[in-house]
């Protein structure tokens, strides 16, 4: 509720902008498909106006006449048909996330002029339930947060990470089915164009967040003339060689950009969760506590793993930095660990949801680009990273579960270029743990004249309507409604 109230306040400030006229842009696609059958969406807390349907797409776009899969799609229609411009697709983060609820939850944070201008569209990318789902059916131990991200052993060893890669590769080959081979960023982009055609839209606007910025950029590369207004929010480094390996490495910088903000908060007088007297002391106490927990884990019944060890503390640190509202989670855990009395284990999502998330995430990152198979590559990277970036303990250069992937990538990674319409607006928080500003600048450089970038003096992941500020929110809302971007890259103080 706190985050909703905060975002609503930012929207109220942003909605004072005077918006211009809206130009309709709806047109039937060539050879328009049969009308979609919309029904009431399942789930709690959704806007009663939200509808759901499925769009049938090829499993393998190289074989359009072969097997097909379903993509689940949601919609809330424009609130003012006379002002309607078209459809705004919300591209989720992850990989492994979906945006089916976004027309309801993000939609209510949007200024009325944006909701008037667009049908708000969400979807579950290929492999994500309730689209045709995938699962590798791995053991429950490999579903812990410290397994999903590759934290090395306390001594820096990557042996267990390499073993997990072999377990995951074997499980996905055994249980994942044919669809596992066809989960990728480029196929996600092709699915988006299938959704556009099924909606009967000549062009499509999109708002991609986090990993969704990579998918949005891929869509703009594959189908540049079918794009209308594109917003890329919290952008990944579009490295055309490393792809997701570059995103993992970005956590080194992202944590260093953000930990000082946590440390200032956690040393503030009057803070009931105050950790230390100064920011420097907060950092040193965190590092000392993580090292102690490496040596002497505290049993934590009901958690996965069932102990608070150094990597669980580090993972909590990483997760808490996505949103400053979550700083108390890390502070409370530090204080509890120092006292030796832990709170109840945090609730976990259903195992089926974690299995699905892991399979889609692994399928995407392992199919997008080939990863090194040699442990020596990761051992060298972890050693260097641990020395330079002690907060992340080598994780950002370790081996994600792609080292023993049973399939070779079918295509080269996305290469983002400056060729195409100048219709991209980027928005980026200055201090973002997951998609740091340094990576967004790489995407801005790759897009060249196609993009304008709004950098927001704010902390947290997801800028527009979430952890940004009124200046950045207003710039994005103005662009979506009027098509007017800032005349040049903008800094929102």
C-alpha positions in Angstrom: 0.0 0.0 0.0 2.9 2.4 0.8 4.3 2.0 -2.7 0.9 2.6 -4.4 0.4 5.7 -2.3 3.8 7.0 -3.2 3.3 6.3 -7.0 -0.1 7.8 -6.9 1.4 11.0 -5.5 3.9 11.2 -8.3 1.2 10.7 -10.9 -0.9 13.5 -9.4 2.1 15.8 -9.8 2.8 14.6 -13.3 -0.8 14.9 -14.4 -0.6 18.7 -14.2 1.0 18.6 -17.7 -1.1 20.1 -20.5 -1.4 17.3 -23.1 -1.9 17.9 -26.8 -4.4 16.4 -29.2 -4.3 12.7 -29.9 -4.0 11.4 -33.4 -5.8 8.1 -34.0 -3.6 5.3 -35.3 -5.8 2.2 -35.4 -5.9 0.3 -38.6 -6.5 -3.3 -39.5 -3.4 -5.4 -40.2 -3.0 -6.8 -43.7 -4.9 -10.0 -43.9 -6.4 -9.4 -40.4 -6.8 -12.6 -38.4 -10.1 -13.8 -36.9 -11.4 -11.7 -34.1 -10.1 -12.6 -30.7 -12.5 -14.0 -28.1 -12.2 -12.0 -24.9 -13.4 -13.3 -21.6 -13.2 -12.3 -17.9 -9.7 -12.7 -16.5 -9.0 -15.1 -13.6 -7.3 -13.7 -10.5 -7.8 -11.5 -7.5 -7.6 -7.7 -7.3 -8.0 -7.1 -11.1 -9.9 -4.2 -12.5 -13.3 -5.6 -13.5 -12.9 -4.1 -17.0 -9.8 -6.3 -17.7 -10.4 -9.0 -20.3 -8.2 -11.9 -21.3 -7.7 -14.0 -24.5 -5.1 -16.1 -26.1 -3.1 -15.6 -29.3 -1.9 -18.6 -31.3 1.7 -18.3 -32.5 4.2 -20.7 -34.1 6.4 -22.6 -31.7 9.2 -22.2 -34.2 9.0 -19.2 -36.5 11.3 -21.0 -39.0 8.5 -23.5 -39.4 5.3 -21.4 -39.4 3.2 -24.4 -40.4 4.4 -26.6 -37.5 3.2 -26.9 -33.9 1.7 -23.8 -32.3 1.6 -22.5 -28.8 -0.7 -20.1 -27.0 0.2 -16.7 -25.6 -2.1 -15.3 -22.9 -3.0 -11.7 -23.4 -4.9 -9.2 -21.3 -6.6 -5.8 -22.1 -8.3 -2.8 -20.6 -9.8 -0.7 -23.4 -9.3 3.0 -23.8 -11.4 5.0 -21.4 -12.2 7.5 -24.1 -12.6 6.0 -27.6 -12.7 9.4 -29.3 -9.2 10.0 -27.9 -7.9 6.5 -28.6 -4.5 6.3 -30.5 -3.9 2.6 -30.4 -2.6 -0.2 -28.1 0.2 0.1 -25.5 1.8 -3.2 -24.8 3.5 -3.6 -21.4 6.6 -5.8 -21.8 7.5 -7.4 -18.5 10.9 -7.9 -16.9 12.6 -11.1 -16.0 13.2 -13.1 -18.1 10.4 -15.1 -16.4 8.0 -12.3 -15.6 4.6 -11.5 -17.1 2.5 -8.4 -17.4 -1.0 -9.9 -17.4 -2.0 -7.9 -14.3 -0.3 -4.7 -15.5 -3.4 -3.2 -17.3 -5.0 -3.2 -13.8 -2.2 -2.4 -11.4 0.0 -0.2 -13.5 -3.0 1.2 -15.4 -4.4 2.8 -12.2 -1.2 4.7 -11.7 -1.3 6.2 -15.2 -2.6 9.7 -15.8 -6.1 9.7 -17.3 -4.8 11.1 -20.6 -2.6 8.0 -21.1 -5.5 5.6 -20.3 -7.7 7.5 -22.8 -5.1 7.3 -25.5 -4.5 3.5 -25.4 -5.9 0.1 -24.9 -3.6 -1.2 -22.2 -2.2 -4.7 -23.1 -0.4 -7.2 -21.0 0.8 -10.7 -21.8 2.6 -13.8 -20.5 5.7 -14.4 -22.8 6.2 -17.8 -24.3 6.7 -20.5 -21.8 5.2 -18.5 -18.9 1.9 -19.9 -17.5 -0.9 -19.4 -18.3 0.6 -19.2 -21.8 1.7 -22.7 -23.0 4.0 -23.4 -20.0 7.4 -25.0 -19.6 9.1 -26.6 -16.5 12.4 -28.4 -16.0 11.1 -30.0 -12.8 14.4 -29.5 -10.9 14.9 -30.4 -7.2 13.5 -28.0 -4.7 17.1 -27.1 -3.5 17.8 -25.6 -6.9 14.8 -23.2 -6.5 16.3 -21.2 -3.7 17.1 -17.5 -4.4 20.8 -18.2 -3.8 20.6 -20.9 -6.5 18.7 -18.8 -9.0 21.5 -16.3 -8.9 25.0 -17.9 -8.9 26.5 -17.1 -5.5 29.8 -18.9 -5.2 30.9 -20.8 -2.1 32.3 -18.9 0.8 35.8 -19.6 -0.4 35.0 -18.5 -3.9 34.7 -22.0 -5.3 32.4 -22.4 -8.3 32.3 -26.2 -8.2 28.7 -26.3 -6.9 27.6 -23.7 -9.5 29.0 -25.9 -12.3 27.3 -28.9 -10.8 24.0 -27.1 -10.8 24.4 -26.2 -14.4 24.8 -29.9 -15.2 21.7 -30.8 -13.1 19.6 -28.0 -14.7 20.7 -28.9 -18.3 19.9 -32.5 -17.7 16.5 -31.7 -16.2 15.5 -29.3 -19.0 16.6 -31.8 -21.7 14.6 -34.5 -19.9 11.5 -32.6 -18.9 11.3 -29.3 -20.8 9.9 -30.5 -24.1 10.4 -29.0 -27.5 9.3 -25.6 -26.5 12.4 -25.1 -24.3 14.5 -24.9 -27.5 12.5 -22.0 -28.8 12.4 -19.6 -25.8 14.5 -16.6 -26.7 14.4 -12.8 -26.8 14.0 -12.8 -30.6 11.1 -15.1 -30.4 9.5 -13.0 -27.7 9.8 -10.1 -30.2 8.2 -12.1 -32.9 5.4 -13.1 -30.6 4.8 -9.4 -29.9 4.3 -8.8 -33.6 1.8 -11.7 -33.7 -0.1 -10.0 -30.8 -0.1 -6.7 -32.7 -1.5 -8.4 -35.8 -4.1 -10.3 -33.7 -5.2 -7.0 -32.1 -5.7 -5.5 -35.6 -3.2 -2.7 -35.0 -1.1 -1.3 -37.9 1.5 -0.1 -35.4 2.1 -0.8 -31.8 3.3 1.3 -28.8 5.2 -0.4 -26.0 6.5 0.2 -22.5 9.3 -2.2 -21.7 10.7 -2.5 -18.2 14.1 -4.1 -17.3 14.5 -7.2 -19.4 11.5 -5.9 -21.3 13.7 -3.1 -22.6 15.8 -5.7 -24.4 12.7 -7.3 -25.9 11.4 -3.9 -26.8 14.7 -3.0 -28.5 14.6 -6.4 -30.3 11.1 -5.7 -31.6 12.2 -2.3 -32.8 15.1 -3.9 -34.7 13.0 -6.7 -36.3 9.9 -4.6 -37.0 10.9 -0.9 -37.0 8.0 0.3 -39.2 5.4 -1.4 -37.0 6.5 0.6 -33.9 4.7 3.7 -32.8 5.8 5.1 -29.4 8.4 3.1 -27.5 9.3 3.6 -23.9 12.3 1.7 -22.5 12.4 1.9 -18.7 15.4 0.7 -16.7 17.5 -0.5 -19.6 19.8 -3.4 -19.9 23.2 -3.2 -21.6 22.6 -4.6 -25.1 26.0 -6.2 -25.5 25.8 -8.1 -28.8 28.3 -10.7 -27.7 27.7 -11.4 -24.0 24.0 -10.5 -23.8 22.8 -11.7 -20.3 26.3 -12.3 -19.1 26.8 -8.5 -19.2 23.6 -8.0 -17.2 24.9 -10.4 -14.5 28.2 -8.5 -14.3 26.3 -5.2 -14.0 25.3 -6.1 -10.4 28.8 -5.3 -9.3 28.3 -1.6 -10.3 24.6 -1.6 -9.4 25.2 -2.6 -5.8 28.0 -0.1 -5.4 25.8 2.6 -6.8 23.0 1.8 -4.3 24.6 0.5 -1.1 25.6 4.1 -0.1 21.9 5.1 -0.1 21.1 2.1 2.1 24.0 3.0 4.4 22.9 6.6 4.8 19.3 5.4 5.6 20.5 2.7 8.0 22.7 5.1 10.0 20.1 7.9 10.3 19.3 9.0 13.8 15.8 8.2 14.8 15.5 5.3 12.4 14.0 2.4 14.4 16.0 0.0 12.2 19.3 1.8 12.6 22.2 -0.5 12.0 25.2 1.8 12.9 26.2 5.4 13.6 27.7 6.2 10.2 27.4 4.9 6.6 30.9 3.6 6.7 30.1 1.5 9.8 27.0 0.1 8.0 29.2 -1.2 5.2 31.8 -2.7 7.5 29.2 -4.3 9.7 27.4 -5.8 6.7 30.7 -7.3 5.3 31.7 -8.6 8.7 28.3 -10.2 9.3 28.3 -11.8 5.9 31.7 -13.3 6.5 30.7 -14.6 10.0 27.6 -16.2 8.5 29.8 -17.8 5.9 31.6 -19.5 8.7 28.7 -20.0 11.2 25.3 -20.1 9.5 22.2 -19.8 11.7 19.5 -22.4 11.4 16.3 -20.9 9.8 13.5 -23.5 9.7 11.1 -23.1 6.9 13.5 -21.2 4.7 15.2 -22.4 1.5 18.0 -23.1 2.3 17.0 -23.8 5.9 19.8 -21.5 7.3 20.8 -17.9 7.2 24.3 -18.0 5.7 26.4 -15.3 4.1 25.0 -15.7 0.7 21.4 -15.5 1.9 22.3 -12.2 3.6 23.9 -11.0 0.4 20.8 -12.0 -1.6 18.6 -10.2 0.8 20.8 -7.1 0.3 20.4 -7.4 -3.4 16.7 -7.9 -3.3 16.2 -5.0 -0.9 17.9 -2.5 -3.1 15.3 -2.9 -5.9 13.1 -0.5 -4.0 14.2 1.8 -1.1 10.9 0.9 0.6 12.4 -2.5 1.2 15.5 -1.3 3.1 14.0 -2.3 6.4 13.9 -5.9 5.3 17.7 -6.0 5.1 18.2 -3.9 8.2 15.9 -6.0 10.3 17.6 -9.2 9.2 21.1 -7.8 10.0 19.9 -6.8 13.5 18.3 -10.2 14.0 21.3 -12.1 12.9 23.6 -10.1 15.2 21.3 -10.9 18.1 21.0 -14.6 17.1 17.2 -14.5 16.9 15.7 -14.8 13.4 12.2 -13.9 12.4 9.9 -16.4 10.8 11.1 -17.5 7.4 9.7 -15.3 4.6 6.8 -16.8 2.6 7.7 -18.6 -0.7 5.8 -18.6 -4.0 4.2 -21.9 -4.9 6.8 -24.4 -6.2 5.0 -24.7 -9.6 5.5 -21.0 -10.1 9.2 -21.2 -9.2 9.7 -24.1 -11.6 8.1 -22.2 -14.4 10.1 -19.0 -13.6 13.4 -21.0 -13.5 12.6 -22.8 -16.8 11.7 -19.6 -18.7 14.6 -17.7 -17.3 17.1 -20.4 -18.1 15.7 -21.0 -21.5 16.0 -17.4 -22.4 19.5 -16.7 -21.1 20.9 -20.0 -22.3 19.3 -19.9 -25.8 20.1 -16.2 -26.4 23.9 -16.7 -26.3 26.5 -19.4 -25.7 28.1 -19.4 -22.3 31.6 -20.6 -21.5 31.7 -24.3 -20.4 35.1 -24.1 -18.6 35.1 -23.7 -14.8 38.4 -21.8 -15.2 36.7 -18.9 -16.9 34.4 -18.4 -13.9 37.0 -19.1 -11.3 39.1 -16.3 -12.7 36.2 -13.9 -12.9 35.0 -14.7 -9.4 38.4 -14.1 -8.0 38.8 -10.7 -9.6 35.3 -9.7 -8.7 35.6 -10.7 -5.0 38.7 -8.6 -4.7 37.3 -5.4 -6.3 33.6 -5.7 -5.3 33.4 -7.4 -1.9 29.7 -6.7 -1.4 28.7 -9.0 -4.2 31.3 -11.7 -3.4 32.0 -12.7 -7.0 28.4 -13.6 -7.9 28.3 -11.2 -10.9 31.0 -13.1 -12.8 30.0 -16.6 -11.8 28.3 -19.3 -13.9 24.6 -19.0 -14.4 23.0 -22.4 -15.2 24.0 -22.3 -18.9 27.4 -24.0 -18.7 26.0 -27.4 -19.7 23.0 -26.3 -21.7 22.0 -29.1 -24.0 21.2 -26.9 -27.0 23.3 -24.4 -29.0 21.8 -20.9 -29.7 19.8 -20.9 -32.9 20.5 -17.3 -33.7 23.0 -14.6 -32.9 22.1 -12.3 -30.0 20.1 -9.1 -30.7 22.3 -6.3 -32.2 20.7 -2.9 -31.4 21.5 -0.3 -34.1 20.7 3.3 -34.8 18.8 2.4 -38.0 15.0 2.9 -37.7 12.4 5.5 -36.7 13.4 8.1 -34.1 10.6 7.1 -31.7 12.3 5.7 -28.5 12.2 7.4 -25.1 14.4 5.9 -22.5 13.9 6.6 -18.8 16.5 5.6 -16.2 17.1 6.0 -12.5 20.6 7.2 -11.6 20.9 4.5 -8.9 19.4 1.2 -10.1 20.8 -2.0 -8.6 19.6 -4.4 -11.4 20.0 -2.2 -14.5 22.6 0.4 -13.6 22.9 3.7 -15.4 26.2 2.6 -17.0 24.3 -0.2 -18.9 21.5 2.1 -20.0 24.1 4.5 -21.4 25.3 1.6 -23.6 21.8 1.2 -25.0 21.4 4.9 -25.5 24.7 4.9 -27.5 23.6 1.9 -29.6 20.2 3.6 -30.5 21.9 6.9 -31.5 19.4 9.3 -33.1 16.5 6.9 -32.6 16.4 7.7 -28.8 16.2 10.4 -26.2 17.1 9.5 -22.7 15.6 10.9 -19.4 17.9 10.3 -16.4 16.2 10.6 -13.1 18.0 11.5 -9.8 16.4 8.7 -7.9 17.1 5.3 -6.4 15.6 2.0 -7.2 14.6 -0.2 -10.1 11.7 0.8 -12.4 11.5 4.5 -13.0 8.2 5.4 -14.6 5.4 5.4 -12.0 7.4 3.5 -9.5 10.8 4.7 -8.1 11.4 7.7 -10.2 10.2 11.3 -9.8 7.5 13.6 -11.0 9.7 15.2 -13.7 10.5 11.8 -15.3 6.9 10.6 -15.0 5.7 13.7 -16.7 8.2 13.3 -19.6 7.0 9.7 -20.3 3.3 10.5 -20.0 3.7 13.5 -22.3 5.4 11.4 -24.9 2.8 8.6 -24.8 0.0 11.1 -25.2 1.4 13.7 -27.5 4.5 12.1 -29.1 6.6 15.0 -27.9 10.0 14.0 -26.4 12.5 16.3 -24.8 14.5 18.1 -27.4 17.7 16.4 -26.1 18.7 14.1 -23.3 17.2 15.3 -20.1 18.3 15.1 -16.4 15.5 15.2 -13.9 16.8 16.6 -10.6 
